[in-house]
Amino acid sequence: MGLVVVLVLGLSCLLLLSLWKQSSGKGKLPPGPTPLPILGNILQLDIKDISKSLSNLSKVYGPVYTVYLGLEPAVVLHGYEVMKEALIAAGEEFSGRGHFPMAERVNKGHGIIFSNGKIWKETRRFSLMTLRNLGVGKRSIEEHIQEEARCLVEELRRTNASPCDPTFLLSCAPCNVICSIIFRNRFDYTDPNFLTFLGKFNENFRILNSLWIQACNNFPALIDYLPGSHNKVFKNFAYVKSYILEKVKEHQASLDVNDPRDFIDCFLIKMEQEKHNHQMVFTLENLIATAVDLFRAGTETTSTTLRYGLLLLLKHPDVTAKVQKEIDSVIERHRSPCMQDRIHMPYTDAVVHEIQRYIDLVPISVPHAVTRDIKFRNYLIPKLSKVYGPVYTVYLGLKPTVVLHGCEAMKEALIDAGEEFSGRGHFPMAERVNKGHGIIFSNGKIWKETRRFSLMTLRNFGMGKRSIEERIQEEACCLVEELRKTNASPCDPTFLLGCAPCNVICSIIFHNRFDYTDPNFLTLLEKFNENFKIMSTPWMQVCSNFPALIDYLPGSHNKVLKNSAYVKSYILEKVKEHQASLDVNDPRDFIDCFLIKMEQEKHNQQSEYTIENLIATVSDMFSAGAETTSTTMRYGLLLLLKHPEVTAKVQEEIDRVIGRHRSACMQDRSHMPYTDAVVHEIQRYIDLVPTNLPHAVTCDIKFRNYLIPKVFRLFPGQKTHDQNQLLHVSGRGLRGHNNINIFDFCAV
């Protein structure tokens, strides 16, 4: 009887709390559908196609409205105009990152994607600057991409024109490019460490897209108290972080501060420079989280674009033929494409963009959060409310979330008001994993420092002996070689396409790529993939919205934590190896750079450059780059297979601009507009990241007449099929709705 009384009292308290929180927001938040107690508006949303549900709600409540995801309200911004008003015009206020329990448990505030405040700004700024500088050196990022493209082509040639599933290879290539940028070297597609590493990211990506992960994010308590796939996500991330840490250690042991080799080297150098900073953002934890974020952001998105692009080109041979013709005329068949080719290839550029638009690669952006209470479109949005992307509120569990939907709303918030919307929303899972470090789920100073350092480090890699472009080119060649080994026999390329982008990240962070059969690489990849799958489950969404579940219930969230622990331990090993061989005058990769920065900041008691931040940053780089790139490649391949006419046009442009005797490079891009458009259209069509990471406003801000309070969570969404925002096939501007799409919506 006593247990029944406790249960009834507990449910009554939850019900009263839910009713109070929902009623307390009335008159301030934008209007929205009436939420149910505890559950909010979850039952009114199609979890499998949440972007469509949010779009339908915008027709009723306008571009700015509120939905409750569980107990939390979320303001939704729908449409280009309202998003521009919030994310651009009021970008600072809307710069916060929304609450993502799963990401918070993994990254613990580090990295770029889910970090907030200083750590987000610093890490983002550093990462952008580093990646930009990597394109200026002896081996630029473009060269890495060209190398990986060659490897990918070689692997595909091994199929001998026999039916095959290129998903694996299309995943390996982008992951390998990221590996070469972060770890300096790419991996062979059979490297077991690379395969494991890629597998972890792929698994995590699948899990994170599941209904369970959505449930965990909306009810974060599920993460801690229930078993489920979220635990697999944690386990995979733990493996990825541990792997990155190993690479960081290797970089520390051989670091030369005067010759950074990759992203890890640059981050380690930044750590050394900031070592006397007591509020140091550049730590090992942030380095690892940032590296994981780079993999998460780049791998799956790119591989998915590649897969769908391939399918669409196969389905539309007329488009393929035009792309091929443009490739042959600009690049020819005796060299690799480069960025300079892009301006001479408007059709291919348009095709790439149309592919990404058509596949709807990221239908919903990462949730934002206002960094302060803000009045937006006559509504008061409190700090740390979610914004989905014109503007409305939903309750995810007990917490309201502001959703920004549409390009205009997101531009208004994230660009015009970028500083205010720069906060990272609450992510219980990420907070438990990263503990405020890294780039993805960090906030404030640690986010700013880590982001700035990571960007700068990645940019500086272009000035070193081996640029990111060279790493990508190398990994592409390895991917191609692996595909060739299939001897044109039927195969599933998912594994290879997952290895490549992960390997690129490994080479950037750990200095070296892995062979696709490397057991350490395979395990690392497996952890990331498993976590990605778990994080996509409904359970993880529940845990994110009810964080208490993470601590008190069994479930897949424990697997995510376990995987993340493995990743962190692996990254830590790499960091120790780097520390043992660090040459501050010759940083080899991202870890080396971070360690150097740690040393520089060691007397700074508030320095963000710590081992914890290094590990979280590296993990973030993998999380952000590996799965997205591999998914883009897989779907791009599928789409090109389905649209042979598009494939033919892309091939023609490749042959014309690049030829067949060299690797593609960034300079070719400007001469290959059709291919560029195809890649973009693949990513748009596959809807790679339907829901963006949550932001949070850093101060109270008025956005489209709504007052969004500080720290209020926001989700930036997007309307990917807005015909008025499409890129013209020339690649030189937006096209109107009367133009013909590269891919026929109805036919695909």
Legacy VTK file of the C-alpha trace (Angstrom):
# vtk DataFile Version 3.0
C-alpha trace
ASCII
DATASET POLYDATA
POINTS 748 float
0.000 0.000 0.000
2.839 2.377 0.860
4.387 1.880 -2.590
1.054 2.663 -4.246
0.711 5.861 -2.214
4.228 6.952 -3.165
3.512 6.217 -6.831
0.235 8.168 -6.769
1.895 11.098 -5.008
4.745 11.067 -7.490
2.434 11.039 -10.500
0.309 13.774 -8.925
3.369 15.939 -8.383
4.468 15.402 -11.979
0.989 16.272 -13.231
0.801 19.429 -11.115
4.317 20.430 -12.144
3.449 19.896 -15.780
0.254 21.948 -15.520
2.066 24.711 -13.635
4.951 24.931 -16.090
2.595 24.993 -19.054
0.340 27.655 -17.530
3.280 29.769 -16.341
4.393 30.321 -19.922
1.039 31.594 -21.171
1.005 35.225 -22.242
4.752 35.230 -22.843
5.537 32.428 -25.242
4.195 32.235 -28.797
0.879 30.408 -29.247
0.844 26.708 -30.022
-1.158 23.507 -29.739
-2.555 22.704 -26.311
-0.124 20.357 -24.567
-1.050 17.316 -22.538
0.193 17.036 -18.955
3.695 15.541 -18.755
3.696 14.429 -22.409
3.227 17.912 -23.838
2.610 17.846 -27.606
4.611 14.688 -28.284
1.521 12.707 -29.299
0.621 15.431 -31.809
3.967 15.093 -33.558
5.029 12.409 -35.990
8.346 11.438 -34.431
9.401 9.694 -37.629
8.853 12.879 -39.650
8.901 15.632 -37.063
9.862 18.303 -39.585
6.622 17.666 -41.496
4.608 17.859 -38.276
6.235 21.158 -37.349
5.607 22.476 -40.849
1.923 21.566 -40.582
1.647 23.296 -37.207
3.138 26.462 -38.686
0.190 26.607 -41.088
-2.114 26.848 -38.066
-0.090 28.925 -35.609
2.149 30.912 -37.910
5.929 30.989 -38.342
6.581 31.369 -34.596
4.805 29.012 -32.226
5.347 26.932 -29.129
5.193 23.187 -28.683
5.807 21.208 -25.545
8.201 18.288 -25.876
7.380 16.575 -22.630
7.362 19.197 -19.903
9.576 21.663 -21.727
8.218 24.292 -24.130
10.062 24.787 -27.385
9.606 27.814 -29.613
9.545 26.824 -33.275
10.731 29.192 -35.978
9.340 28.124 -39.343
10.319 29.741 -42.612
13.258 31.609 -44.010
12.206 35.090 -42.907
11.629 34.296 -39.237
14.805 32.224 -38.972
16.792 35.033 -40.557
15.258 37.444 -38.071
16.201 35.243 -35.108
19.411 33.487 -36.078
21.015 36.304 -38.061
19.489 39.600 -36.948
19.440 38.407 -33.314
22.161 35.819 -33.719
23.889 36.593 -30.434
20.722 36.158 -28.386
19.813 32.960 -30.237
23.346 31.564 -30.165
22.733 29.247 -27.256
22.574 25.510 -27.806
19.363 23.784 -26.807
19.233 21.144 -24.121
20.203 17.708 -25.440
20.517 15.290 -22.504
22.215 12.581 -24.556
24.783 14.964 -26.029
25.376 16.581 -22.661
26.168 13.216 -21.126
28.581 12.411 -23.946
30.370 15.727 -24.466
29.860 17.211 -21.010
29.813 20.715 -22.401
32.855 20.303 -24.598
33.252 20.257 -28.350
31.483 22.468 -30.843
28.072 21.049 -31.656
26.547 20.920 -28.184
28.714 23.337 -26.248
27.682 26.791 -25.135
29.109 30.115 -24.122
32.820 30.712 -24.068
33.819 27.117 -24.709
31.591 27.047 -27.804
32.814 30.367 -29.138
36.468 29.661 -28.487
36.385 26.095 -29.775
34.348 27.074 -32.832
36.586 30.016 -33.639
39.728 27.950 -33.229
38.372 25.042 -35.264
37.267 27.290 -38.124
40.553 29.129 -38.170
42.548 25.907 -37.978
40.594 24.210 -40.750
40.925 27.308 -42.887
44.653 27.491 -42.304
45.044 23.820 -43.166
44.211 24.705 -46.741
47.257 26.942 -47.117
50.111 24.570 -46.406
52.101 21.863 -48.042
49.157 19.549 -48.030
45.811 21.303 -48.003
42.423 19.914 -47.120
41.683 19.909 -50.829
44.584 17.553 -51.402
43.314 15.238 -48.678
39.914 15.147 -50.344
41.469 14.471 -53.729
43.520 11.671 -52.254
40.488 10.123 -50.588
38.488 10.489 -53.776
41.146 8.524 -55.597
41.020 5.847 -52.925
37.252 5.732 -53.192
37.397 5.420 -56.957
39.959 2.661 -56.667
37.735 0.776 -54.251
34.777 1.178 -56.586
36.868 -0.016 -59.506
37.524 -3.215 -57.639
33.874 -4.075 -58.061
34.620 -4.504 -61.783
31.292 -2.919 -62.711
29.366 -5.669 -60.937
26.285 -4.797 -58.848
27.278 -3.630 -55.394
26.100 -1.556 -52.474
28.590 1.303 -52.160
27.209 2.483 -48.827
30.234 1.336 -46.888
32.762 2.886 -49.237
30.815 6.131 -49.410
30.941 6.226 -45.621
34.641 5.474 -45.437
35.724 8.247 -47.768
34.384 11.291 -45.864
35.361 9.735 -42.545
38.853 9.169 -43.857
39.080 12.775 -44.998
38.219 13.890 -41.490
40.722 11.388 -40.097
43.435 12.829 -42.306
42.557 16.315 -41.104
42.403 15.437 -37.429
44.873 12.553 -37.222
47.101 13.607 -40.137
46.778 10.289 -41.930
43.930 8.456 -43.558
43.136 4.807 -42.941
42.928 1.874 -45.254
39.335 0.797 -45.719
40.180 -2.550 -44.195
41.983 -1.098 -41.189
40.300 -2.719 -38.168
40.724 0.380 -36.013
39.206 2.524 -38.719
36.392 0.059 -39.272
35.610 -0.100 -35.580
35.843 3.654 -35.290
33.514 4.107 -38.246
31.209 1.413 -36.960
30.791 3.204 -33.652
29.837 6.431 -35.389
27.436 4.690 -37.771
25.790 2.783 -34.972
25.420 5.903 -32.876
23.964 7.787 -35.822
21.297 5.126 -36.292
20.520 4.951 -32.595
20.370 8.719 -32.211
17.751 8.877 -34.975
15.523 6.380 -33.189
12.346 7.172 -31.304
13.888 5.995 -28.059
16.639 8.593 -28.172
14.041 11.270 -28.874
12.187 10.043 -25.809
15.387 10.170 -23.766
16.097 13.723 -24.904
12.590 14.799 -23.941
12.555 12.771 -20.733
16.222 12.714 -19.669
15.442 10.690 -16.561
15.046 7.680 -18.837
18.735 7.864 -19.680
19.830 7.163 -16.138
17.123 4.837 -14.903
16.093 2.688 -17.842
17.999 0.309 -20.072
17.981 1.004 -23.771
19.932 1.825 -26.864
21.120 5.087 -25.302
23.599 3.036 -23.304
25.035 1.729 -26.550
25.481 5.316 -27.689
27.424 6.094 -24.539
29.537 2.994 -24.993
30.297 3.847 -28.601
31.210 7.409 -27.733
33.399 6.187 -24.912
35.263 4.029 -27.402
35.573 6.879 -29.891
36.833 9.234 -27.221
39.344 6.705 -25.962
40.535 6.156 -29.506
40.897 9.882 -30.084
42.687 10.191 -26.777
45.194 7.583 -27.925
45.798 9.643 -31.029
46.146 12.770 -28.921
48.756 11.043 -26.798
50.622 10.002 -29.922
50.506 13.582 -31.118
51.689 14.881 -27.767
54.666 12.556 -27.925
55.731 13.805 -31.347
54.412 17.358 -31.320
56.396 20.083 -33.031
54.859 23.456 -32.260
56.549 24.946 -35.303
55.181 22.364 -37.685
51.603 21.348 -36.840
50.570 18.378 -38.917
46.842 18.260 -38.333
43.969 19.476 -36.201
45.128 17.680 -33.060
48.571 19.240 -33.342
47.056 22.693 -33.680
44.782 22.110 -30.701
47.670 20.840 -28.600
49.702 23.904 -29.536
46.767 26.086 -28.552
46.541 24.196 -25.268
50.186 24.959 -24.622
49.661 28.619 -25.439
46.671 28.780 -23.093
48.145 26.671 -20.287
48.487 29.713 -18.005
44.869 30.708 -18.581
42.861 29.745 -15.503
39.677 29.669 -17.590
41.273 27.634 -20.315
38.916 26.257 -22.939
41.582 24.283 -24.760
41.794 21.090 -22.752
42.208 17.457 -23.691
38.532 16.911 -22.947
37.548 19.678 -25.319
40.016 18.462 -27.930
38.509 14.987 -27.887
34.951 16.328 -27.914
35.784 18.679 -30.774
37.362 15.879 -32.775
34.270 13.748 -32.201
32.089 16.670 -33.292
34.076 17.037 -36.496
33.496 13.385 -37.306
29.824 13.611 -36.353
29.250 16.710 -38.444
31.136 15.656 -41.534
31.063 11.922 -42.014
27.402 10.963 -42.100
26.226 14.106 -43.877
28.792 13.712 -46.620
28.320 9.969 -47.072
24.547 10.408 -47.171
24.896 13.109 -49.802
27.128 10.823 -51.828
24.723 7.898 -51.566
21.648 9.847 -52.536
23.542 11.773 -55.136
24.545 8.516 -56.741
20.963 7.289 -56.660
19.586 10.492 -58.134
22.174 10.579 -60.879
21.377 6.981 -61.739
17.689 7.809 -61.894
18.236 10.883 -64.044
20.723 9.913 -66.770
20.023 13.137 -68.631
21.292 15.151 -65.665
24.210 12.761 -65.275
25.122 13.231 -68.918
25.152 17.012 -68.545
27.284 16.778 -65.428
29.674 14.432 -67.197
29.854 16.729 -70.184
30.689 19.678 -67.981
33.269 17.615 -66.111
34.896 16.525 -69.355
34.950 20.058 -70.686
36.371 21.673 -67.545
38.351 18.995 -65.730
38.772 16.400 -68.426
39.880 12.935 -67.376
43.538 13.399 -66.613
43.453 15.228 -63.300
41.484 15.491 -60.103
38.890 18.223 -59.672
39.767 21.165 -57.482
37.938 24.096 -55.946
39.003 26.391 -58.767
37.007 24.243 -61.179
33.757 25.048 -59.387
33.249 28.496 -60.897
33.587 26.963 -64.349
31.046 24.202 -63.678
27.756 25.929 -62.801
25.596 22.995 -63.837
27.453 20.460 -61.716
27.476 22.896 -58.821
23.725 23.320 -59.155
23.225 19.561 -59.292
25.144 19.083 -56.062
23.084 21.742 -54.329
19.877 20.329 -55.751
20.764 16.858 -54.503
21.251 18.185 -51.001
18.063 20.217 -51.208
16.071 17.316 -52.583
17.232 14.724 -50.060
16.503 17.144 -47.207
19.787 16.234 -45.558
19.182 18.145 -42.327
15.419 18.791 -42.137
15.635 20.162 -38.598
18.647 22.025 -37.342
20.368 21.509 -34.026
18.173 23.160 -31.371
19.202 26.618 -30.361
18.600 28.379 -27.092
18.352 32.070 -26.429
21.226 33.266 -24.302
19.038 35.791 -22.520
15.362 36.622 -22.195
14.430 38.070 -25.549
11.307 39.544 -27.084
10.865 38.046 -30.502
7.887 38.999 -32.676
6.018 40.273 -29.605
6.653 37.064 -27.673
8.933 36.763 -24.675
11.282 33.812 -25.084
13.117 33.115 -21.823
16.765 32.162 -21.693
17.494 28.493 -22.435
14.260 27.817 -24.302
14.485 25.580 -27.360
14.053 26.968 -30.821
13.170 24.547 -33.616
13.345 26.419 -36.598
8.552 30.716 -37.946
8.473 30.724 -34.402
6.524 28.481 -32.061
6.862 26.654 -28.793
6.578 22.956 -28.063
6.937 21.208 -24.739
9.403 18.354 -24.670
8.448 16.794 -21.396
8.156 19.564 -18.819
10.313 22.075 -20.640
9.085 24.480 -23.335
11.082 24.670 -26.527
10.984 27.480 -29.058
11.066 26.164 -32.603
12.449 28.232 -35.455
11.233 26.784 -38.713
12.238 27.999 -42.124
15.253 29.689 -43.588
14.119 33.218 -42.806
13.481 32.514 -39.129
16.773 30.707 -38.689
18.712 33.426 -40.494
17.039 36.069 -38.370
17.908 34.250 -35.157
21.191 32.455 -35.841
22.814 35.047 -38.090
21.244 38.430 -37.425
21.063 37.625 -33.696
23.820 35.032 -33.736
25.446 36.104 -30.496
22.209 35.984 -28.530
21.279 32.606 -30.003
24.773 31.144 -29.607
24.032 29.194 -26.451
23.804 25.421 -26.538
20.559 23.893 -25.323
20.341 21.406 -22.492
21.285 17.869 -23.577
21.339 15.560 -20.527
23.015 12.685 -22.367
25.701 14.933 -23.844
26.219 16.612 -20.493
26.812 13.255 -18.847
29.305 12.231 -21.513
31.207 15.447 -22.211
30.562 17.187 -18.909
30.546 20.592 -20.548
33.612 19.999 -22.683
34.101 19.705 -26.418
32.458 21.779 -29.104
29.054 20.324 -29.844
27.456 20.459 -26.404
29.628 22.967 -24.567
28.624 26.500 -23.691
30.081 29.844 -22.800
33.796 30.416 -22.642
34.788 26.777 -23.089
32.694 26.560 -26.265
34.061 29.805 -27.658
37.674 28.938 -26.861
37.472 25.348 -28.075
35.606 26.309 -31.220
38.015 29.119 -32.018
41.045 26.935 -31.392
39.671 23.993 -33.374
38.807 26.175 -36.346
42.185 27.860 -36.261
44.000 24.553 -35.900
42.159 22.906 -38.755
42.787 25.962 -40.883
46.474 25.933 -40.000
46.752 22.362 -41.194
46.767 23.751 -44.673
50.145 25.292 -43.868
51.798 22.086 -42.744
53.514 19.212 -44.403
50.280 17.432 -45.004
47.097 19.402 -45.530
43.582 18.242 -44.875
42.966 18.142 -48.597
45.817 15.701 -49.034
44.426 13.529 -46.267
41.048 13.448 -47.948
42.636 12.608 -51.273
44.644 9.860 -49.649
41.573 8.420 -47.971
39.608 8.641 -51.179
42.289 6.619 -52.912
42.181 4.053 -50.126
38.404 3.899 -50.361
38.607 3.349 -54.082
41.173 0.611 -53.578
38.895 -1.125 -51.101
35.990 -0.893 -53.508
38.148 -2.303 -56.261
38.855 -5.307 -54.097
35.231 -6.317 -54.478
36.042 -7.105 -58.121
32.704 -5.668 -59.235
30.840 -8.308 -57.257
27.695 -7.362 -55.308
28.615 -5.788 -51.997
27.320 -3.484 -49.309
29.603 -0.423 -49.267
28.131 0.904 -46.033
31.108 -0.216 -44.024
33.693 1.260 -46.366
31.752 4.502 -46.713
31.726 4.719 -42.953
35.446 4.071 -42.659
36.626 6.743 -45.075
35.295 9.917 -43.401
36.153 8.516 -40.000
39.674 7.836 -41.196
40.056 11.388 -42.454
39.130 12.639 -39.015
41.551 10.147 -37.488
44.399 11.423 -39.637
43.644 14.983 -38.600
43.315 14.224 -34.922
45.639 11.258 -34.459
48.167 12.109 -37.167
47.692 8.795 -38.963
44.868 7.048 -40.710
43.981 3.446 -40.010
43.757 0.408 -42.166
40.143 -0.620 -42.603
40.933 -3.888 -40.868
42.702 -2.298 -37.919
40.953 -3.699 -34.814
41.321 -0.459 -32.861
39.874 1.545 -35.717
37.040 -0.932 -36.172
36.211 -0.834 -32.495
36.301 2.952 -32.425
34.086 3.101 -35.478
31.752 0.540 -33.981
31.361 2.563 -30.799
30.526 5.710 -32.745
28.090 3.880 -35.023
26.401 2.136 -32.136
26.028 5.386 -30.234
24.703 7.066 -33.344
22.018 4.413 -33.682
21.111 4.549 -30.014
21.004 8.341 -29.976
18.434 8.160 -32.779
16.029 6.006 -30.780
12.843 7.266 -29.069
14.282 6.164 -25.751
17.100 8.663 -26.049
14.592 11.411 -26.764
12.714 10.418 -23.645
15.938 10.501 -21.634
16.804 13.941 -22.990
13.464 15.333 -21.856
13.425 13.439 -18.574
17.083 13.370 -17.496
16.286 11.556 -14.263
15.677 8.428 -16.327
19.342 8.433 -17.307
20.460 8.009 -13.725
17.795 5.716 -12.338
16.611 3.429 -15.124
18.410 0.854 -17.227
18.357 1.277 -20.972
20.329 1.873 -24.113
21.539 5.195 -22.714
23.891 3.191 -20.519
25.348 1.642 -23.661
25.925 5.137 -25.018
27.720 6.090 -21.843
29.763 2.894 -21.965
30.692 3.430 -25.592
31.563 7.038 -24.906
33.739 5.938 -22.020
35.587 3.588 -24.346
36.035 6.322 -26.943
37.321 8.691 -24.306
39.736 6.110 -22.966
40.995 5.429 -26.471
41.424 9.136 -27.153
43.162 9.511 -23.811
45.625 6.798 -24.800
46.322 8.653 -28.013
46.734 11.889 -26.093
49.235 10.238 -23.780
51.135 8.905 -26.773
51.168 12.398 -28.221
52.326 13.836 -24.917
55.213 11.386 -24.851
56.372 12.359 -28.338
55.227 15.966 -28.461
57.410 18.435 -30.269
56.037 21.893 -29.651
57.894 23.094 -32.712
56.378 20.485 -35.002
52.720 19.729 -34.196
51.564 16.746 -36.200
47.833 16.845 -35.751
44.951 18.276 -33.797
45.946 16.573 -30.556
49.461 17.980 -30.764
48.090 21.465 -31.325
45.733 21.104 -28.392
48.512 19.821 -26.132
50.721 22.727 -27.134
47.876 25.081 -26.329
47.441 23.347 -22.972
51.087 23.917 -22.190
50.801 27.553 -23.158
47.752 27.915 -20.897
48.996 25.768 -18.009
49.368 28.741 -15.669
45.883 29.973 -16.481
43.684 28.650 -13.707
40.594 29.279 -15.813
42.036 27.771 -18.959
39.656 25.772 -21.115
42.532 23.764 -22.571
42.401 20.615 -20.495
42.723 16.929 -21.224
39.000 16.555 -20.635
38.176 19.228 -23.189
40.649 17.779 -25.682
39.035 14.356 -25.435
35.533 15.794 -25.728
36.533 17.964 -28.678
38.089 15.054 -30.542
34.989 12.983 -29.859
32.831 15.821 -31.158
34.842 15.955 -34.354
34.195 12.291 -34.963
30.540 12.634 -34.010
30.032 15.619 -36.276
31.952 14.413 -39.286
32.018 10.656 -39.639
28.382 9.568 -39.757
27.102 12.585 -41.650
29.720 12.203 -44.349
29.323 8.441 -44.699
25.538 8.769 -44.872
25.848 11.411 -47.561
28.116 9.113 -49.525
25.828 6.111 -49.147
22.708 7.937 -50.185
24.562 9.827 -52.855
25.647 6.539 -54.360
22.110 5.218 -54.204
20.668 8.338 -55.790
23.255 8.370 -58.544
22.496 4.727 -59.246
18.822 5.555 -59.422
19.407 8.532 -61.689
21.943 7.464 -64.334
21.302 10.606 -66.339
22.539 12.733 -63.435
25.432 10.350 -62.919
26.409 10.708 -66.550
26.441 14.492 -66.294
28.512 14.382 -63.142
30.930 11.953 -64.756
31.177 14.115 -67.828
32.020 17.129 -65.709
34.546 15.117 -63.717
36.217 13.831 -66.857
36.275 17.286 -68.374
37.590 19.150 -65.343
39.593 16.551 -63.452
40.218 13.790 -65.889
41.105 10.302 -64.735
44.764 10.624 -63.897
44.693 12.797 -60.806
42.706 13.269 -57.646
40.036 15.886 -57.284
40.982 18.994 -55.341
39.140 21.948 -53.871
40.226 24.151 -56.743
38.223 21.948 -59.097
34.977 22.754 -57.313
34.596 26.176 -58.853
34.857 24.553 -62.285
32.312 21.818 -61.543
29.010 23.562 -60.775
26.886 20.610 -61.826
28.693 18.118 -59.605
28.654 20.619 -56.769
24.916 21.048 -57.212
24.413 17.285 -57.260
26.248 16.866 -53.965
24.208 19.603 -52.333
20.989 18.180 -53.718
21.850 14.739 -52.374
22.252 16.169 -48.900
19.068 18.168 -49.203
17.123 15.211 -50.528
18.224 12.663 -47.939
17.351 15.028 -45.083
20.584 14.098 -43.336
20.000 15.888 -40.042
16.228 16.413 -39.807
16.523 17.985 -36.371
19.328 20.382 -35.573
21.118 20.588 -32.248
19.322 22.717 -29.659
20.512 26.257 -29.158
19.937 28.547 -26.230
19.735 32.313 -26.144
22.510 33.859 -24.112
20.315 36.723 -22.953
16.664 37.726 -22.850
15.849 38.660 -26.415
12.841 39.918 -28.332
12.482 37.879 -31.477
9.609 38.510 -33.899
7.605 40.145 -31.116
8.213 37.208 -28.787
10.319 37.564 -25.678
12.660 34.593 -25.436
14.214 34.410 -21.968
17.881 33.746 -21.424
18.879 30.075 -21.526
15.570 29.217 -23.195
16.011 26.256 -25.522
15.457 26.666 -29.262
15.352 24.303 -32.207
16.330 25.761 -35.585
14.446 23.797 -38.212
14.384 24.220 -41.948
11.967 24.118 -44.831
14.085 22.223 -47.295
11.504 21.996 -50.058
10.864 25.732 -50.291
10.977 26.200 -54.038
11.665 29.899 -53.601
14.996 29.181 -51.898
16.477 26.712 -54.392
19.818 27.184 -56.028
19.762 27.738 -59.739
21.529 25.123 -61.829
24.040 27.780 -62.695
25.107 27.645 -59.063
25.113 31.450 -58.932
21.913 32.291 -57.118
18.532 31.264 -55.864
16.059 30.049 -58.372
12.333 30.519 -58.461
9.727 27.820 -58.202
9.184 27.757 -61.952
12.581 26.183 -62.564
12.924 22.445 -63.026
14.550 20.485 -60.207
17.530 18.316 -60.984
15.673 15.404 -59.454
11.969 14.877 -59.983
10.309 14.801 -56.564
7.565 12.454 -57.673
9.848 10.059 -59.480
12.244 9.420 -56.614
LINES 2 750
389 0 1 2 3 4 5 6 7 8 9 10 11 12 13 14 15 16 17 18 19 20 21 22 23 24 25 26 27 28 29 30 31 32 33 34 35 36 37 38 39 40 41 42 43 44 45 46 47 48 49 50 51 52 53 54 55 56 57 58 59 60 61 62 63 64 65 66 67 68 69 70 71 72 73 74 75 76 77 78 79 80 81 82 83 84 85 86 87 88 89 90 91 92 93 94 95 96 97 98 99 100 101 102 103 104 105 106 107 108 109 110 111 112 113 114 115 116 117 118 119 120 121 122 123 124 125 126 127 128 129 130 131 132 133 134 135 136 137 138 139 140 141 142 143 144 145 146 147 148 149 150 151 152 153 154 155 156 157 158 159 160 161 162 163 164 165 166 167 168 169 170 171 172 173 174 175 176 177 178 179 180 181 182 183 184 185 186 187 188 189 190 191 192 193 194 195 196 197 198 199 200 201 202 203 204 205 206 207 208 209 210 211 212 213 214 215 216 217 218 219 220 221 222 223 224 225 226 227 228 229 230 231 232 233 234 235 236 237 238 239 240 241 242 243 244 245 246 247 248 249 250 251 252 253 254 255 256 257 258 259 260 261 262 263 264 265 266 267 268 269 270 271 272 273 274 275 276 277 278 279 280 281 282 283 284 285 286 287 288 289 290 291 292 293 294 295 296 297 298 299 300 301 302 303 304 305 306 307 308 309 310 311 312 313 314 315 316 317 318 319 320 321 322 323 324 325 326 327 328 329 330 331 332 333 334 335 336 337 338 339 340 341 342 343 344 345 346 347 348 349 350 351 352 353 354 355 356 357 358 359 360 361 362 363 364 365 366 367 368 369 370 371 372 373 374 375 376 377 378 379 380 381 382 383 384 385 386 387 388
359 389 390 391 392 393 394 395 396 397 398 399 400 401 402 403 404 405 406 407 408 409 410 411 412 413 414 415 416 417 418 419 420 421 422 423 424 425 426 427 428 429 430 431 432 433 434 435 436 437 438 439 440 441 442 443 444 445 446 447 448 449 450 451 452 453 454 455 456 457 458 459 460 461 462 463 464 465 466 467 468 469 470 471 472 473 474 475 476 477 478 479 480 481 482 483 484 485 486 487 488 489 490 491 492 493 494 495 496 497 498 499 500 501 502 503 504 505 506 507 508 509 510 511 512 513 514 515 516 517 518 519 520 521 522 523 524 525 526 527 528 529 530 531 532 533 534 535 536 537 538 539 540 541 542 543 544 545 546 547 548 549 550 551 552 553 554 555 556 557 558 559 560 561 562 563 564 565 566 567 568 569 570 571 572 573 574 575 576 577 578 579 580 581 582 583 584 585 586 587 588 589 590 591 592 593 594 595 596 597 598 599 600 601 602 603 604 605 606 607 608 609 610 611 612 613 614 615 616 617 618 619 620 621 622 623 624 625 626 627 628 629 630 631 632 633 634 635 636 637 638 639 640 641 642 643 644 645 646 647 648 649 650 651 652 653 654 655 656 657 658 659 660 661 662 663 664 665 666 667 668 669 670 671 672 673 674 675 676 677 678 679 680 681 682 683 684 685 686 687 688 689 690 691 692 693 694 695 696 697 698 699 700 701 702 703 704 705 706 707 708 709 710 711 712 713 714 715 716 717 718 719 720 721 722 723 724 725 726 727 728 729 730 731 732 733 734 735 736 737 738 739 740 741 742 743 744 745 746 747
